[in-house]
Amino acid sequence: MRLKPFPQIELRRSTSLALAMVCLTLPNLLRAEGDPSAAVSAPPPAGIPADSAPIRSPEDLAREKAIAEFTQRMKDANYPALFEKAASEFGVPTDVLAGIAFAETRWEHLQWPPGETVSPETGMPRPYGIMSLWDNEYFGHSLLDAAKLIGKDPQELKDDPYQNMRGAAALLKQLYSETPKPADAPGDEIESWRKAIVKYSGIPQPELSEQHGLEVYEYMNDGYHQYGIEWEKHPVKLEAMRAEVAKIKADAQALALAKEKEQEAKAAASNPSLKVANKSQSSALESKPAVAATEAVPASQLKQRWILVSVILGLLAVGAIYIFTRKPQSRPRK
């Protein structure tokens, strides 16, 4: 018995359907290969609703518990009222006091084990209290200065958030009266406290301390409402601050580069062989970017490639589907 040959139209339809499926799925595979974030996630297993909540790990539960405890602690502390009370006592804007605390500690009263003055992990000096008062040779001794201004023992400022605020407010008022006001805020507006905030930070590098002062005002401008911290935004003029900080940072960078070149010149003058080595290293560094450019394909070019492939395969898929769905013309019988 002879097998009946497979009809030509069925073969054509099957081939077209297979080609269409390949063309439609291949772009997604290419996209996932070029961009892992674009990979299509697999559907949930049968019997499990797509919108069902995922199972939480013990770490997730512990984190949720810690957030809930922190939120409740913030609500119970009622820090906004304490900021207002301490600020009004010493004639400091409440938002200046709250902004410094937010930039420094996120309104967390920092306390450490007895005798621990630096971080065991990083060696960084420890700040004290919600206002991040210092007592070290690098950032200064604002803790001792603040305690003296309000007639309290420094340990009390370490233990009590409110006394920590009072000491910081008294110190800020003193710095404000001693420090020239910024050129863009010569009056008594809230922006006029910027230089006092910069000096309060204790950071010795101007480009870093000025950036820190700017961040205080950026937080102040945004406010915050999360994790039990309720702080209404206070709009401030940021343009002049940002321009001045950008200039200070650029000047510091230029100065550092000039010093580096000066040191290299001195080293080359004292050791001629070092000058030749530096010159060869500079030549190697100049040629390195060209080599690296030929070895790696930028992500933008990779994205353009798979987009082009997707378009071509999409057109092929449309053609295949058209062939598959087109009704064959009847041929006249001979």
C-alpha positions in Angstrom: 0.0 0.0 0.0 1.3 3.5 -0.9 1.2 6.2 1.6 -0.8 9.2 0.6 1.6 12.2 0.0 1.3 15.1 2.4 -0.8 17.8 0.7 1.2 20.7 -0.5 -1.1 23.3 1.1 -0.8 21.6 4.5 3.0 21.6 4.3 3.0 25.2 3.3 0.7 26.2 6.2 2.7 24.2 8.8 6.0 25.7 7.6 4.6 29.2 7.7 3.2 28.7 11.2 6.5 27.5 12.5 8.3 30.4 10.9 5.9 32.9 12.4 6.3 31.4 15.9 10.1 31.6 15.6 10.0 35.2 14.4 7.7 36.3 17.1 9.6 34.7 20.0 13.2 35.3 18.9 13.2 39.1 19.5 12.2 38.5 23.1 15.1 36.0 23.5 17.5 38.5 21.9 16.3 41.3 24.1 16.7 39.2 27.2 20.2 38.3 26.2 21.2 42.0 25.5 19.3 43.4 28.4 18.7 41.1 31.4 16.2 43.5 32.9 14.0 43.0 29.8 13.6 39.3 30.1 10.0 38.1 30.2 9.1 36.6 33.5 7.6 33.2 33.6 3.9 32.9 34.5 3.0 31.5 37.9 2.5 27.8 38.2 -0.9 26.4 37.6 -3.3 26.7 40.5 -1.6 29.7 42.1 -3.2 33.1 41.5 -1.0 35.6 39.7 -1.8 38.4 42.3 -1.2 36.3 45.4 1.2 37.7 47.9 4.7 36.1 47.9 5.9 34.1 50.9 7.9 36.3 53.2 11.3 35.1 54.4 12.4 35.4 58.1 14.6 38.3 57.0 11.6 40.1 55.5 9.6 39.6 58.7 12.5 40.9 60.8 12.9 43.9 58.6 9.2 44.7 58.8 9.3 44.4 62.6 12.3 46.7 62.8 10.6 49.3 60.6 7.4 49.1 62.8 9.4 49.6 66.0 11.4 52.5 64.5 8.2 54.2 63.3 6.6 53.8 66.7 9.7 55.2 68.4 9.7 58.2 66.2 6.0 58.9 67.0 6.5 58.5 70.7 9.6 60.8 70.7 7.6 63.7 69.1 10.9 65.3 67.9 9.2 68.1 66.0 7.9 69.6 69.2 11.3 69.2 70.9 13.1 70.9 67.9 10.7 73.8 68.1 11.2 74.2 71.8 15.0 74.1 71.7 15.2 76.3 68.7 12.9 79.0 70.1 14.9 79.1 73.3 18.1 80.2 71.5 16.7 82.1 68.6 17.4 79.5 65.9 15.0 78.6 63.0 13.3 75.3 63.9 13.8 74.0 60.4 17.6 74.7 60.6 17.8 72.5 63.7 15.6 69.8 62.2 17.4 69.9 58.9 20.8 69.4 60.5 19.5 66.5 62.5 17.9 64.9 59.4 21.1 65.3 57.3 23.3 63.9 60.1 21.3 61.2 61.8 17.8 60.9 60.2 16.5 62.0 63.6 18.1 59.0 65.3 19.7 59.7 68.7 23.2 58.1 68.3 24.5 56.3 71.3 27.5 53.9 71.6 29.0 51.5 74.1 31.0 53.1 76.9 34.5 53.9 75.7 33.8 53.4 72.1 34.9 56.6 70.4 35.5 55.3 66.9 33.9 52.7 64.7 35.5 49.3 65.1 34.9 48.6 61.4 36.1 51.8 59.7 37.9 53.7 62.4 35.6 56.7 61.8 35.1 58.9 64.9 31.7 58.5 66.6 29.2 61.4 66.6 26.9 61.8 69.6 23.2 62.3 69.8 20.5 63.3 67.4 22.5 66.5 66.4 25.7 64.6 65.7 28.0 66.4 68.1 31.7 65.6 67.9 34.5 65.1 70.3 37.7 64.2 68.4 40.7 65.9 66.9 39.5 65.6 63.2 36.0 67.1 63.4 36.5 69.1 66.5 34.9 69.2 70.0 31.4 70.5 69.4 30.0 68.2 72.1 32.2 70.0 74.7 31.5 73.4 73.4 27.7 72.8 73.3 27.6 71.4 76.8 29.5 74.4 78.2 27.1 76.8 76.5 24.1 75.3 78.3 25.8 74.5 81.5 25.4 70.7 81.2 27.8 67.7 81.5 28.7 66.3 78.1 27.4 62.9 79.2 24.0 64.4 79.6 24.0 65.6 76.0 25.0 62.1 75.0 22.1 60.5 76.9 19.2 63.0 76.4 18.0 64.0 72.9 16.4 67.2 74.1 19.6 68.4 75.9 21.5 67.4 72.7 19.2 69.7 70.7 19.6 72.5 73.2 23.4 72.3 73.1 23.4 72.3 69.3 21.0 75.2 69.1 23.1 77.3 71.5 26.3 76.4 69.5 24.5 77.3 66.2 23.5 80.6 67.5 27.0 81.4 68.5 28.4 80.3 65.1 25.8 82.4 63.3 26.8 85.5 65.2 30.5 84.9 64.5 30.4 83.8 60.9 29.9 86.1 57.9 26.7 85.5 56.1 26.6 84.2 52.5 26.6 86.8 49.8 23.3 85.6 48.4 21.6 85.9 51.8 22.9 88.9 53.7 19.7 89.4 55.7 18.1 87.3 58.4 16.2 84.9 56.1 16.7 81.2 56.7 19.3 80.9 53.9 21.5 83.2 55.9 22.3 80.4 58.3 24.1 78.3 55.7 27.7 79.3 56.6 26.9 78.6 60.3 25.6 75.2 59.3 28.8 74.5 57.3 31.0 75.5 60.2 28.8 73.4 62.6 29.5 70.2 60.6 33.2 70.3 61.6 34.3 68.9 58.2 37.7 70.4 57.4 37.5 70.2 53.6 35.5 73.2 52.2 34.2 71.4 49.2 32.7 68.7 51.5 31.4 70.9 54.3 29.8 73.3 51.7 28.1 70.3 50.0 26.9 69.1 53.4 25.4 72.5 54.1 23.6 72.5 50.7 22.2 69.0 51.5 20.6 70.4 54.7 18.7 72.9 52.7 17.7 70.4 50.0 16.2 68.1 52.7 14.5 71.2 54.2 13.1 72.1 50.8 11.6 68.6 50.4 10.4 67.7 53.9 9.8 64.1 54.9 6.8 62.0 55.8 7.8 58.4 56.4 8.7 55.9 59.2 7.1 58.1 61.8 9.1 61.2 60.8 6.7 64.1 60.0 8.5 67.1 58.8 6.8 69.7 56.6 8.8 71.1 53.7 10.1 74.7 53.9 10.8 76.1 50.4 14.2 77.7 50.2 16.2 79.4 47.4 18.6 76.7 46.2 19.9 78.1 42.9 22.5 80.4 44.4 23.6 77.8 46.9 24.1 75.2 44.2 26.1 77.6 42.0 28.4 78.6 44.9 29.0 75.0 46.0 29.7 73.9 42.4 32.3 76.7 42.1 33.9 75.7 45.4 34.1 72.1 44.4 35.6 73.0 40.9 38.2 75.2 42.5 39.2 72.5 45.0 39.5 70.0 42.2 41.7 72.4 40.2 43.9 73.1 43.2 44.3 69.3 43.9 45.3 68.7 40.3 47.8 71.6 40.3 49.4 70.2 43.5 49.6 66.8 42.0 51.4 68.1 38.9 53.7 70.2 41.1 54.7 67.1 43.1 55.2 65.1 39.9 57.4 67.9 38.5 59.5 68.0 41.7 59.9 64.2 41.7 60.9 64.2 38.0 63.5 67.0 38.6 65.1 65.0 41.4 65.0 61.7 39.5 65.4 62.0 35.7 64.6 58.3 35.2 61.2 58.8 36.8 60.4 61.4 34.2 60.9 58.9 31.4 58.8 56.3 33.2 55.9 58.8 33.6 56.1 59.8 30.0 55.8 56.1 28.9 52.9 55.6 31.2 51.1 58.6 29.9 51.5 57.3 26.3 50.1 54.0 27.3 47.1 55.6 29.0 46.4 57.7 26.0 46.3 54.7 23.7 44.3 52.5 26.1 40.9 54.0 25.5 41.2 53.3 21.7 42.0 49.7 22.4 39.2 49.3 24.9 36.7 50.9 22.5 37.4 48.1 19.9 37.1 45.3 22.5 33.7 46.2 24.0 30.4 46.9 22.3 28.5 49.8 23.9 25.1 48.9 25.4 23.4 51.5 23.1 24.8 49.7 19.9 23.7 46.3 21.3 20.2 47.7 21.9 20.1 49.1 18.3 21.1 45.7 16.9 18.3 43.7 18.6 15.8 46.4 17.7 16.8 46.0 14.0 16.6 42.3 14.2 13.2 42.5 15.9 11.8 44.7 13.1 13.1 42.3 10.4 11.8 39.2 12.1 8.5 41.0 12.8 8.1 41.7 9.0 8.9 38.0 8.3 6.3 37.0 10.8 3.6 39.1 9.2 4.5 37.6 5.8 4.4 34.1 7.2 1.0 34.7 8.9 -0.4 36.1 5.6 0.7 33.0 3.7 -0.7 30.8 6.3 -4.1 32.5 6.4 -4.5 33.2 2.6 -7.0 30.9 1.0 -5.3 28.9 -1.8 -6.6 29.5 -5.3 -8.3 26.5 -7.0 -6.5 25.2 -10.1 -8.5 24.1 -13.1 -8.5 20.5 -13.7 -6.8 19.2 -16.7 
